[in-house]
Amino acid sequence: MIFNSYVFIFAFLPVVVFVFYGLGRLSHHLATLWLAAASLFFYGWWDARFVGLLLGSIVFNYGAGYLIGHSLSHKPQRAKLLLIGAIIANLSVLGYFKYANFFVDNINFLTQNFLSGTVITMAKVFLPMGISFFTFTQIAFLVDTYQGKVKEYNFVHYTLFVTYFPHLIAGPVLHHKEMMPQFGKHDTCRVNWDNIAVGLTIFILGLGKKVLLADSMGEYATPIFEAVKAGGHPMLFEAWFGALSYTLQLYFDFSAYSDMAIGLSLLFNVRLPLNFNSPYKAQSIIEFWRCWHMTLSRFLRDYLYIPLGGSRHGKIRRYMNLLITMLLGGLWHGAGWTFVIWGGLHGLYLVINHAWRGLKERMSWQQEGGKLARFGAGFITFLAVVVGWVFFRADNFTVAMDMLNGMLGFNGCSFSKHSEATAFGGFVKDFGAQFKGTLTLIHLGSNSIIKQLIFGLLIVFTLPNVQQIMSAYSPALNSEAELKLSRFAWKPSVVDAVIIVLIAYFVLINLHKQSTFLYFQF
């Protein structure tokens, strides 16, 4: 079951909402229990075999957290050992399901090519949906418990905290202290028509982003990357079309999920933390990571970068900590060397960015640049991100390098056939240009993809995001400092209602083209 499916929109969601508020009139506890049960059903719809794993993880971590919390005052050493043991257990389970195949494949590669040893045979391990998110959420709970930040140990609330279906599959990564007070409020089970109106509006806008924008970009990105995987060598324009299409597909896809999660949660009077805030408008990689997958960045900072030492032990140690954090962050996204390279690239970007800021500070270059300087900074940042996404999307290193070679023009350049007879065609022909069309690998016309790319880039760089449009209603936790009121701000009016209805209409007539969210695989 996915958010952009008929069964979710017209069956699961209405039933869950109506029963939740119906039970809320009788008992807050029953309403909370219902929402937790519905969330488990939502997870089980994907693959019922892994519901037991999810429940086992919940019971284990709740018990570990309870013991850690009640050992802090009189047996702090025991609490620390319990914390370490519980984290190791969580990472071991995550490591087995997510990285066992990757580990065995790499051992077999080394054995076959260098050691002439025995090949390891193992049945393929299937990755449970959302295991990274519910594991990280519970590790954060354990650490917060050890730090004395957890005050409540209600098992039903804890189960809901972990399984809460708007965030369960692809985030955001939640903190116990953010959610428990909201689940505990009796007003949470009372109908709030403002929250329902805002929540549905955000959900529809996010749904439109997924169905009408992200999936459309994927219709070009996927064939190009698959053609390169099959042995094709993309020329200049085709390589850029593929890279930019995926860059926009991932942006709209993850942005859509983040919006839909916030909108769905508001239907139950619960605010999720902001997780996506126009990252492509960033003017530095540091700023990019403050706006892309914000709760994961927060988790990596608080539970990995800072424990490694952060910036407390000199610049070299700081840069090493950044590289280690981003390498592990890359590996978290997927069991493949391309993800490690992607993480390493962003680690290197961050090191360069921090070094540049340090140089500016030492040289007293503190004045802000003009529009041209800001444009240049934003352009370089976006270009660096696009290069990183090539590794993120590519199935292997060879595919990534073929794409990058094409983007640099090393595979040649091809123009449309009719341009050969023009003066421009005669000029570029002398430099080795070909005239086979700009999409030589997938044999499609380029006009539609050029229009879609321009349209997508204009949306990304000139329009406010959904959370900014709805910022007057504080749709997410702690969003006031992140979001500014937009001149496109949503308000209850006939015009805005018509716009939402039109978006909903176009979404519904295209909803049969179902596709999962890209972050579901991580």
KOLKOLPA-539625 format. One line per 5 residues: number of its first residue (from 1); their letters; for each residue y, x, z of N, C-alpha, C. Coordinates in steps of 0.2 Angstrom, whole numbers. Example, Ala and Ser with C-alpha at 12.3 -4.5 7.8 and 13.67 -1.06 7.14 Angstrom:
KOLKOLPA-539625
1 = AS = -28:66:39:-22:62:39:-16:66:39  -11:64:35:-5:68:36:0:64:39;
end
This chain:
KOLKOLPA-539625
1 = MIFNS = -6:4:0:0:0:0:6:4:0  11:3:-5:17:7:-5:23:2:-5  28:5:-3:34:1:-2:36:-3:-9  35:1:-14:37:-2:-21:31:-6:-24  27:-10:-20:22:-14:-23:23:-21:-21;
6 = YVFIF = 20:-26:-25:20:-33:-24:17:-35:-17  11:-32:-16:8:-34:-9:12:-32:-3  16:-26:-4:20:-25:2:26:-29:3  29:-30:-3:36:-34:-3:34:-41:-1  29:-44:-4:28:-52:-4:23:-54:1;
11 = AFLPV = 19:-49:4:14:-51:8:15:-48:15  14:-41:15:14:-37:21:20:-38:25  26:-36:22:32:-36:25:34:-43:28  34:-48:24:36:-55:27:32:-57:33  25:-56:33:21:-58:38:22:-54:44;
16 = VVFVF = 23:-47:44:25:-43:49:31:-45:53  37:-46:49:43:-48:51:43:-55:55  40:-60:52:40:-66:55:36:-66:61  30:-63:61:26:-63:67:29:-59:73  32:-54:71:36:-49:76:41:-53:80;
21 = YGLGR = 45:-57:76:50:-61:80:48:-67:83  42:-70:80:39:-75:84:36:-73:90  33:-68:90:30:-65:97:35:-63:101  41:-60:98:46:-58:103:49:-63:107  49:-70:105:51:-75:109:47:-76:115;
26 = LSHHL = 40:-74:115:36:-75:120:35:-69:125  35:-63:121:33:-57:125:35:-51:121  40:-47:124:42:-41:121:36:-36:120  31:-36:125:25:-32:125:21:-34:119  20:-40:118:15:-43:112:19:-41:105;
31 = ATLWL = 25:-42:105:29:-40:99:28:-33:97  28:-28:102:28:-21:101:20:-20:99  16:-23:102:9:-22:101:7:-24:94  10:-30:92:9:-32:85:12:-27:80  18:-24:81:20:-20:76:16:-13:76;
36 = AAASL = 13:-11:81:9:-5:81:3:-7:77  0:-13:79:-6:-15:75:-5:-15:67  1:-18:66:2:-19:59:3:-12:55  6:-7:59:7:0:56:0:3:55  -4:2:60:-11:5:59:-14:1:53;
41 = FFYGW = -13:-5:52:-16:-8:46:-13:-6:40  -7:-4:40:-3:-1:34:-6:5:32  -7:9:37:-10:16:36:-18:15:34  -21:11:37:-28:10:35:-29:7:27  -24:4:25:-24:1:18:-25:7:13;
46 = WDARF = -22:13:15:-23:19:10:-30:21:10  -33:22:16:-40:24:17:-42:23:24  -46:18:25:-48:16:32:-52:22:36  -55:26:32:-59:32:35:-54:36:40  -48:36:38:-44:41:42:-40:37:48;
51 = VGLLL = -41:31:49:-38:27:54:-40:30:61  -47:32:61:-50:35:67:-47:42:69  -45:46:64:-42:52:65:-35:51:68  -31:46:65:-25:45:67:-25:43:75  -29:38:76:-30:35:83:-32:41:88;
56 = GSIVF = -37:45:86:-39:51:90:-34:55:91  -29:57:86:-24:61:87:-19:58:92  -18:52:92:-13:48:96:-16:49:103  -22:47:104:-25:47:111:-25:54:114  -27:59:110:-27:66:112:-20:68:114;
61 = NYGAG = -15:67:110:-8:69:112:-5:65:117  -6:59:118:-3:55:123:-6:58:130  -13:59:130:-16:62:136:-13:69:138  -12:73:133:-10:80:134:-3:79:136  1:75:133:8:74:135:9:72:143;
66 = YLIGH = 5:67:144:5:64:151:3:69:156  -2:74:155:-4:79:159:1:84:160  4:86:154:10:91:154:16:88:158  18:82:157:23:79:161:22:79:168  16:78:170:14:77:177:12:83:181;
71 = SLSHK = 12:89:177:11:95:180:17:100:180  22:98:177:28:102:177:31:104:184  31:99:188:35:100:195:31:105:199  24:104:200:20:107:205:16:113:201  14:112:195:10:117:192:13:119:185;
76 = PQRAK = 18:122:185:22:124:178:17:128:174  13:133:177:9:137:173:4:133:169  1:128:173:-4:124:170:-1:120:164  5:117:165:9:113:160:10:118:154  11:124:155:12:128:149:6:130:145;
81 = LLLIG = 0:131:149:-6:132:145:-8:125:142  -7:120:145:-9:113:142:-5:112:135  1:114:135:6:114:129:3:118:124  2:124:125:-1:129:120:-8:127:118  -12:124:122:-19:122:120:-18:116:115;
86 = AIIAN = -13:111:117:-13:105:113:-10:107:106  -5:111:106:-2:113:100:-7:117:95  -11:121:98:-16:124:94:-21:119:91  -23:114:95:-28:109:93:-25:105:87  -18:103:88:-15:100:82:-15:104:76;
91 = LSVLG = -13:110:77:-12:114:71:-19:116:68  -24:116:72:-31:117:69:-33:111:65  -32:105:67:-34:99:64:-30:99:57  -23:100:58:-19:100:52:-21:106:47  -23:112:49:-25:117:45:-31:116:42;
96 = YFKYA = -36:113:45:-42:111:42:-42:106:36  -38:101:37:-38:96:32:-33:98:26  -28:102:28:-23:103:23:-24:110:19  -27:115:23:-28:121:20:-35:124:19  -40:120:21:-47:123:21:-49:124:14;
101 = NFFVD = -47:120:9:-49:121:2:-45:127:-1  -39:127:1:-34:133:-1:-37:140:1  -39:140:8:-42:146:11:-48:148:7  -53:143:6:-59:145:3:-58:147:-4  -54:144:-8:-53:145:-15:-50:152:-15;
106 = NINFL = -46:154:-11:-43:161:-11:-48:166:-9  -52:165:-4:-58:170:-2:-62:170:-8  -64:165:-11:-69:166:-17:-66:170:-23  -59:169:-24:-56:173:-29:-56:180:-28  -55:182:-21:-55:189:-19:-62:192:-20;
111 = TQNFL = -67:187:-18:-74:189:-18:-77:191:-25  -75:186:-29:-77:186:-36:-74:192:-40  -68:193:-39:-64:198:-43:-64:205:-40  -65:206:-33:-64:213:-30:-69:215:-26  -73:210:-23:-78:212:-18:-85:211:-20;
116 = SGTVI = -86:207:-25:-93:206:-28:-97:203:-22  -95:199:-18:-99:196:-13:-101:189:-14  -103:186:-9:-106:179:-10:-100:174:-10  -101:169:-14:-96:164:-15:-97:159:-9  -92:157:-6:-92:151:-1:-92:145:-4;
121 = TMAKV = -97:141:-3:-97:134:-5:-96:129:0  -91:124:-1:-89:119:4:-87:113:1  -89:107:3:-87:101:1:-80:100:1  -77:97:-4:-70:96:-4:-67:92:1  -62:95:5:-59:91:11:-53:87:8;
126 = FLPMG = -53:81:9:-48:76:7:-42:76:12  -36:76:10:-30:76:14:-28:69:16  -29:68:23:-26:61:25:-19:60:24  -17:54:22:-10:53:20:-6:54:27  0:57:26:4:58:31:3:62:37;
131 = ISFFT = -3:66:37:-5:70:42:0:75:45  4:78:40:9:83:42:15:79:46  16:73:44:22:70:48:20:68:55  14:65:55:12:62:62:10:68:66  8:74:64:6:80:68:13:83:70;
136 = FTQIA = 18:84:66:24:87:68:28:82:73  27:76:72:30:71:76:28:72:83  21:73:84:18:73:90:18:80:94  19:85:89:20:92:92:27:92:95  32:89:92:39:88:95:39:84:101;
141 = FLVDT = 34:79:102:34:75:108:31:80:114  26:84:112:23:88:117:28:94:120  32:96:115:37:101:117:43:98:121  45:92:119:50:89:123:48:87:130  41:85:130:38:83:137:38:90:141;
146 = YQGKV = 37:95:139:37:102:142:44:103:145  49:102:141:56:103:142:59:98:147  55:93:149:57:88:153:61:82:150  61:82:144:65:77:140:62:70:140  55:70:141:51:63:140:51:60:147;
151 = KEYNF = 53:54:147:53:50:154:49:44:154  46:42:148:42:36:148:35:38:145  30:34:148:23:36:145:19:29:144  23:24:141:20:18:139:15:19:133  9:18:133:4:20:128:6:16:121;
156 = VHYTL = 7:9:122:9:5:116:15:7:113  20:9:117:26:12:114:25:18:110  21:23:113:19:29:110:15:28:104  11:24:104:7:22:98:11:20:92  16:15:94:21:13:89:25:19:87;
161 = FVTYF = 27:23:91:32:29:90:28:33:84  22:34:85:18:38:80:17:35:74  15:28:74:12:25:68:17:21:65  23:20:67:28:16:65:29:16:57  27:11:54:25:11:47:31:13:42;
166 = PHLIA = 38:12:44:43:14:39:43:22:39  41:26:44:42:33:44:35:36:43  29:33:44:23:36:45:21:41:39  22:39:33:19:42:27:23:48:25  30:48:25:34:53:23:40:54:27;
171 = GPVLH = 40:53:33:45:54:37:51:49:38  56:50:42:58:56:45:53:58:51  54:65:52:51:67:58:55:65:64  51:61:69:55:58:74:55:62:81  60:61:85:59:63:92:58:57:97;
176 = HKEMM = 54:58:102:52:53:106:58:50:110  63:54:112:69:52:115:73:47:111  73:48:104:77:44:99:74:37:99  67:36:99:64:30:97:62:26:104  60:29:109:58:25:115:63:20:118;
181 = PQFGK = 69:23:119:74:18:121:75:12:117  74:13:110:75:7:106:69:2:106  63:5:106:57:1:107:57:-3:113  60:0:119:60:-3:125:65:-9:126  70:-9:122:75:-14:123:72:-21:121;
186 = HDTCR = 73:-26:125:71:-33:124:75:-36:118  81:-34:116:85:-36:111:82:-34:104  77:-29:104:74:-27:98:70:-32:95  67:-37:99:63:-42:97:66:-49:96  73:-48:96:77:-54:94:80:-53:87;
191 = VNWDN = 80:-59:84:83:-59:77:90:-57:77  92:-52:73:99:-50:72:100:-50:64  104:-56:62:105:-57:55:109:-51:52  114:-48:55:117:-43:52:113:-37:51  108:-35:55:104:-30:54:99:-32:48;
196 = IAVGL = 97:-38:48:92:-40:42:96:-40:36  102:-42:36:106:-42:29:107:-34:27  109:-30:32:110:-23:30:104:-20:28  99:-21:32:92:-18:31:89:-20:24  90:-26:22:87:-28:16:91:-25:10;
201 = TIFIL = 98:-25:11:102:-22:6:100:-15:5  100:-11:10:98:-4:9:91:-3:6  86:-7:8:79:-7:5:80:-9:-2  83:-14:-4:84:-15:-12:87:-10:-16  92:-7:-13:96:-1:-16:91:5:-17;
206 = GLGKK = 87:6:-11:82:12:-12:77:10:-17  75:4:-17:69:2:-21:72:3:-29  78:1:-30:81:2:-36:81:9:-38  83:13:-34:83:21:-35:76:23:-37  71:21:-34:64:23:-35:62:20:-42;
211 = VLLAD = 62:14:-43:59:11:-49:63:12:-55  70:12:-55:74:12:-61:76:19:-62  77:24:-57:79:30:-58:74:36:-58  70:36:-52:66:42:-51:60:41:-56  57:35:-56:51:35:-61:53:36:-68;
216 = SMGEY = 59:34:-70:61:35:-77:62:43:-78  64:46:-73:65:54:-74:58:57:-75  53:54:-71:46:57:-71:43:56:-78  45:51:-82:42:50:-88:43:56:-93  48:60:-91:49:66:-95:47:72:-92;
221 = ATPIF = 48:73:-85:46:79:-81:39:80:-82  35:75:-80:28:75:-80:25:78:-86  26:75:-92:23:77:-98:25:84:-100  31:86:-99:33:93:-100:29:98:-96  29:97:-89:25:102:-85:18:101:-87;
226 = EAVKA = 15:96:-88:8:95:-90:6:99:-97  11:99:-101:10:102:-108:10:110:-107  14:112:-102:15:119:-101:8:121:-97  6:117:-93:0:118:-89:-6:119:-94  -6:115:-99:-11:115:-105:-11:121:-109;
231 = GGHPM = -6:125:-108:-5:131:-112:1:132:-117  5:126:-117:11:126:-121:17:131:-118  21:133:-123:27:137:-121:33:134:-122  37:131:-117:43:127:-119:48:132:-121  52:129:-126:58:133:-128:64:131:-124;
236 = LFEAW = 70:134:-126:75:133:-121:77:126:-119  78:122:-123:81:115:-121:75:111:-118  69:112:-120:63:108:-117:62:110:-110  63:117:-109:62:119:-102:67:117:-97  73:117:-100:79:114:-96:78:106:-95;
241 = FGALS = 76:103:-100:75:96:-99:70:94:-94  64:98:-94:59:97:-89:61:99:-82  64:104:-81:67:106:-75:72:102:-72  77:99:-76:82:95:-73:79:88:-72  74:86:-76:71:79:-75:67:79:-69;
246 = YTLQL = 64:84:-67:60:84:-61:65:85:-55  70:89:-56:75:90:-51:78:83:-49  80:79:-54:83:72:-52:77:67:-50  71:68:-53:66:64:-51:64:64:-43  64:71:-41:62:72:-34:68:70:-30;
251 = YFDFS = 74:71:-32:80:69:-28:80:61:-27  80:57:-33:80:50:-32:74:47:-29  68:50:-29:62:48:-26:62:49:-19  64:55:-16:64:56:-9:70:52:-6  76:52:-10:82:48:-7:80:41:-7;
256 = AYSDM = 76:38:-11:74:31:-11:70:30:-5  65:34:-4:60:33:2:64:33:8  69:38:9:73:39:15:77:33:16  80:30:11:84:24:11:80:18:13  74:17:10:70:11:11:67:12:18;
261 = AIGLS = 65:18:21:63:18:28:68:16:32  75:18:31:80:16:36:81:8:35  81:5:29:82:-2:28:76:-6:31  70:-4:30:64:-7:33:65:-7:41  67:-1:44:67:-1:51:72:-5:54;
266 = LLFNV = 78:-6:50:83:-11:53:81:-18:53  76:-20:49:74:-27:50:71:-28:56  69:-23:60:66:-23:67:71:-21:72  77:-20:70:83:-18:75:82:-11:77  78:-7:73:77:0:75:81:5:70;
271 = RLPLN = 84:9:73:88:14:68:84:21:68  82:23:62:79:30:61:85:35:60  83:41:61:88:46:60:89:47:53  95:49:51:97:51:44:93:57:42  90:56:36:86:61:33:88:64:26;
276 = FNSPY = 93:61:23:95:63:17:102:62:15  106:67:14:113:66:13:116:69:7  115:67:1:118:70:-5:117:78:-5  111:81:-5:111:88:-4:113:92:-10  113:88:-16:115:92:-22:122:93:-23;
281 = KAQSI = 126:90:-18:133:91:-18:135:97:-14  130:100:-11:131:106:-6:134:111:-10  138:115:-7:142:121:-10:139:128:-7  133:127:-3:129:133:-1:122:131:0  118:135:1:111:134:2:110:132:10;
286 = IEFWR = 115:135:14:115:133:21:116:125:21  122:123:18:123:116:18:118:112:14  115:114:9:109:111:6:104:109:11  102:113:16:97:112:20:99:108:26  106:107:27:108:102:32:108:95:29;
291 = CWHMT = 107:94:23:107:88:19:100:86:16  96:90:15:89:89:12:84:89:18  80:83:18:75:82:23:77:85:30  83:82:32:86:84:38:82:84:44  78:80:45:74:80:51:68:85:51;
296 = LSRFL = 66:87:45:61:93:45:65:99:46  71:100:43:75:106:45:77:106:52  78:101:55:79:101:63:73:103:66  67:101:64:61:103:67:60:110:66  60:113:60:59:120:59:64:124:63;
301 = RDYLY = 70:122:64:75:126:68:73:126:75  72:120:78:71:119:85:64:122:87  59:121:83:52:123:86:49:129:82  53:132:78:50:138:75:56:143:74  61:142:71:66:147:70:69:150:77;
306 = IPLGG = 71:145:81:74:147:88:69:150:92  62:148:93:57:151:97:56:158:94  56:159:88:55:166:85:61:171:87  66:168:90:72:172:92:79:170:88  78:166:83:84:164:80:89:169:78;
311 = SRHGK = 95:169:80:100:174:78:102:178:84  97:178:89:99:181:96:98:189:96  94:192:91:92:199:92:95:203:86  100:202:83:103:206:78:102:203:71  105:205:66:105:203:59:98:203:56;
316 = IRRYM = 95:209:57:89:210:53:84:205:56  83:205:63:79:200:66:80:193:63  87:191:63:89:185:61:86:183:54  87:188:49:85:187:42:77:187:42  74:190:46:66:190:46:64:183:48;
321 = NLLIT = 68:181:54:66:174:56:67:169:51  73:169:47:74:164:42:69:165:37  66:171:35:61:171:30:55:168:32  53:170:38:46:167:41:47:160:41  52:157:44:53:150:44:52:146:38;
326 = MLLGG = 56:149:33:56:146:26:49:147:23  46:152:24:39:153:21:34:148:24  34:147:30:30:142:33:32:135:32  39:134:31:41:128:28:38:126:21  38:131:17:35:130:10:28:129:11;
331 = LWHGA = 24:132:15:17:131:15:16:124:18  20:122:23:19:115:26:19:110:20  23:111:15:24:106:9:18:106:5  14:111:5:8:111:1:4:117:1  -3:116:0:-8:122:1:-8:125:-6;
336 = GWTFV = -3:129:-8:-3:133:-14:2:138:-14  1:143:-18:5:149:-18:12:147:-21  12:142:-25:19:140:-28:24:138:-22  21:134:-17:25:132:-12:27:138:-7  23:143:-7:25:148:-3:30:152:-6;
341 = IWGGL = 30:153:-13:35:156:-17:42:152:-16  41:145:-17:47:141:-16:50:142:-9  46:142:-4:49:143:3:52:150:4  49:155:1:51:162:1:58:163:-3  58:159:-8:65:159:-12:70:156:-8;
346 = HGLYL = 69:151:-5:74:148:-1:76:152:6  71:155:8:72:160:14:77:166:11  75:168:5:80:173:2:87:171:1  87:165:-2:94:161:-3:98:161:4  94:159:9:98:158:16:100:165:18;
351 = VINHA = 96:170:17:98:177:19:104:179:16  104:178:9:110:180:5:116:176:7  115:170:8:121:165:10:124:168:17  119:169:22:122:171:28:125:178:28  122:183:24:125:189:23:132:189:20;
356 = WRGLK = 133:184:15:139:183:12:144:181:16  142:176:21:147:173:26:149:179:31  144:183:32:146:189:37:151:193:34  150:195:27:154:199:24:161:196:24  162:190:22:168:187:22:172:187:29;
361 = ERMSW = 168:186:34:171:186:41:173:193:42  169:199:40:171:205:42:178:207:38  178:205:32:184:207:27:189:202:28  189:197:33:194:192:34:196:188:28  190:186:24:191:182:18:190:175:21;
366 = QQEGG = 194:172:25:193:165:28:196:160:24  201:161:20:204:156:16:199:152:11  200:145:11:196:141:7:198:142:0  193:142:-5:195:143:-12:197:136:-15  200:137:-21:202:130:-24:197:127:-27;
371 = KLARF = 198:122:-31:194:118:-35:189:122:-39  191:127:-42:187:131:-47:182:135:-42  184:137:-37:179:141:-32:174:136:-29  176:130:-27:171:125:-25:166:123:-30  169:122:-36:164:120:-42:159:126:-43;
376 = GAGFI = 162:132:-43:157:138:-44:152:138:-39  154:138:-32:149:138:-27:144:132:-28  146:126:-29:142:121:-30:137:122:-36  140:124:-41:136:126:-47:130:131:-46  132:136:-43:127:142:-41:122:139:-36;
381 = TFLAV = 124:135:-32:119:132:-27:114:127:-30  117:123:-35:113:118:-38:108:122:-43  110:127:-46:106:131:-51:100:135:-47  102:137:-41:97:141:-37:91:135:-35  94:129:-33:89:124:-31:85:122:-37;
386 = VVGWV = 87:122:-43:83:120:-49:78:125:-50  80:131:-50:75:137:-50:69:136:-45  71:134:-39:66:133:-34:61:128:-35  64:122:-38:60:116:-39:55:118:-45  56:122:-49:51:124:-54:45:126:-51;
391 = FFRAD = 45:131:-46:39:133:-42:36:127:-38  41:123:-36:38:118:-31:34:113:-36  36:112:-42:33:107:-46:27:110:-50  27:116:-52:22:119:-56:15:119:-52  10:119:-56:3:119:-53:1:126:-51;
396 = NFTVA = 4:131:-55:2:138:-53:8:142:-55  7:148:-53:12:153:-55:13:154:-62  8:154:-66:9:155:-74:13:149:-77  12:143:-74:16:138:-77:23:139:-75  25:141:-69:31:142:-66:35:147:-71;
401 = MDMLN = 32:153:-72:35:158:-76:36:156:-83  31:152:-86:32:150:-93:38:145:-93  39:141:-88:45:137:-88:52:141:-87  51:146:-83:57:150:-82:59:154:-88  54:157:-91:55:160:-97:58:156:-102;
406 = GMLGF = 56:150:-103:59:145:-107:66:144:-106  68:143:-99:74:142:-97:79:147:-99  76:154:-99:80:160:-100:80:161:-108  77:157:-112:77:158:-119:72:163:-122  67:165:-117:63:170:-120:57:167:-124;
411 = NGCSF = 56:161:-124:51:157:-128:54:155:-135  61:156:-136:64:154:-142:68:148:-141  72:146:-146:76:140:-145:75:136:-152  74:129:-151:73:125:-156:78:119:-156  81:118:-162:86:112:-163:83:106:-167;
416 = SKHSE = 86:101:-167:84:95:-171:84:97:-178  79:94:-182:78:96:-189:84:95:-194  88:89:-192:93:88:-197:99:93:-196  99:97:-190:105:101:-189:104:108:-193  98:109:-196:97:115:-200:102:115:-206;
421 = ATAFG = 103:110:-209:108:110:-215:115:110:-213  117:110:-207:124:111:-205:126:118:-205  133:119:-204:136:126:-203:133:129:-197  133:125:-192:130:127:-185:123:130:-186  119:126:-190:112:128:-191:111:134:-194;
426 = GFVKD = 116:135:-199:115:141:-203:117:147:-199  122:146:-194:124:151:-190:119:153:-185  116:149:-181:111:150:-176:104:152:-179  103:150:-186:97:152:-189:96:160:-190  102:163:-190:102:170:-191:100:174:-185;
431 = FGAQF = 100:170:-179:98:173:-172:91:171:-171  87:168:-175:80:167:-174:79:160:-172  84:155:-172:83:148:-170:78:145:-174  75:140:-172:70:136:-176:73:129:-176  70:125:-180:72:118:-181:66:113:-181;
436 = KGTLT = 63:113:-176:57:109:-175:58:103:-170  64:102:-168:66:97:-163:66:100:-156  70:97:-152:71:100:-145:65:99:-140  61:94:-142:55:92:-137:48:94:-141  47:100:-142:42:102:-147:35:101:-144;
441 = LIHLG = 34:101:-137:28:101:-134:26:93:-133  30:89:-132:28:82:-131:30:77:-137  33:80:-142:35:77:-148:38:70:-147  44:70:-143:48:64:-142:55:66:-144  59:61:-145:66:62:-147:70:64:-141;
446 = SNSII = 75:68:-142:79:70:-136:84:66:-134  86:61:-138:92:57:-137:92:53:-130  86:50:-129:85:46:-123:85:51:-117  82:56:-117:82:61:-111:89:64:-109  92:65:-115:99:68:-113:104:63:-110;
451 = KQLIF = 103:56:-112:107:51:-109:105:50:-102  98:50:-101:96:49:-94:98:55:-89  98:61:-92:100:66:-88:107:66:-86  111:64:-91:119:64:-90:120:58:-85  117:52:-86:118:47:-81:115:49:-74;
456 = GLLIV = 110:52:-74:107:54:-67:112:59:-64  114:64:-67:119:69:-64:125:66:-62  128:61:-66:134:58:-64:133:54:-58  128:50:-57:126:47:-51:126:51:-45  123:57:-46:122:62:-40:128:65:-38;
461 = FTLPN = 132:67:-43:138:71:-42:145:67:-41  145:61:-43:151:57:-43:151:51:-38  145:48:-37:145:42:-33:143:44:-25  145:40:-21:142:40:-14:135:38:-13  132:41:-8:125:39:-7:124:32:-4;
466 = VQQIM = 118:29:-3:117:23:-1:120:22:7  118:28:10:120:27:18:128:28:18  131:31:14:139:31:14:141:24:12  138:21:7:140:14:5:140:10:11  135:11:15:133:6:21:136:9:27;
471 = SAYSP = 140:14:27:141:18:34:145:13:39  149:8:36:152:4:41:148:1:46  141:0:44:137:-3:49:132:1:52  134:8:52:130:13:56:122:12:55  120:13:49:113:11:47:108:16:50;
476 = ALNSE = 110:22:52:105:27:54:108:30:61  103:33:65:105:36:71:110:42:69  115:43:73:119:49:73:122:50:66  123:45:63:126:46:56:133:46:55  137:44:61:144:44:61:147:50:59;
481 = AELKL = 144:56:61:147:62:60:145:65:53  140:62:50:138:64:43:141:60:37  142:54:39:144:50:33:152:48:34  155:47:28:162:45:28:162:39:24  167:34:26:168:28:23:169:29:15;
486 = SRFAW = 166:25:11:167:26:4:171:20:1  175:22:-4:179:16:-7:174:11:-11  167:13:-11:162:9:-14:159:5:-8  162:5:-2:159:2:4:156:-5:3  150:-6:5:147:-13:5:151:-18:10;
491 = KPSVV = 152:-24:7:154:-29:12:151:-35:10  151:-40:15:148:-47:13:153:-50:8  151:-50:2:156:-54:-3:151:-56:-9  154:-61:-13:150:-63:-19:149:-58:-24  154:-53:-25:152:-48:-30:147:-43:-28;
496 = DAVII = 147:-41:-21:142:-37:-19:135:-40:-19  135:-47:-17:129:-51:-17:126:-51:-24  130:-52:-29:128:-53:-36:125:-46:-38  128:-40:-36:126:-34:-38:119:-33:-35  118:-34:-29:111:-33:-26:106:-38:-29;
501 = VLIAY = 108:-44:-31:103:-48:-34:101:-46:-41  106:-43:-45:104:-40:-51:100:-34:-51  101:-30:-46:97:-24:-45:90:-26:-43  89:-31:-38:83:-34:-36:79:-37:-42  83:-40:-47:79:-43:-53:76:-38:-57;
506 = FVLIN = 80:-33:-59:78:-28:-63:72:-24:-60  72:-23:-53:67:-20:-50:60:-24:-51  61:-30:-49:55:-34:-49:52:-35:-56  56:-35:-62:53:-35:-68:50:-28:-70  51:-23:-66:48:-17:-68:43:-14:-62;
511 = LHKQS = 42:-19:-58:38:-16:-52:31:-15:-54  28:-18:-59:22:-17:-61:20:-10:-63  25:-6:-64:25:2:-66:24:5:-59  19:4:-55:19:7:-48:18:14:-49  21:18:-44:19:25:-43:21:27:-36;
516 = TFLYF = 17:31:-33:18:33:-27:24:38:-26  26:39:-20:32:43:-19:29:50:-19  34:55:-21:31:62:-22:30:65:-15  34:63:-10:33:66:-4:26:64:0  23:59:-3:17:56:0:11:62:0;
521 = QF = 12:66:-5:7:72:-6:8:77:-1  13:77:3:14:83:7:13:82:14;
end
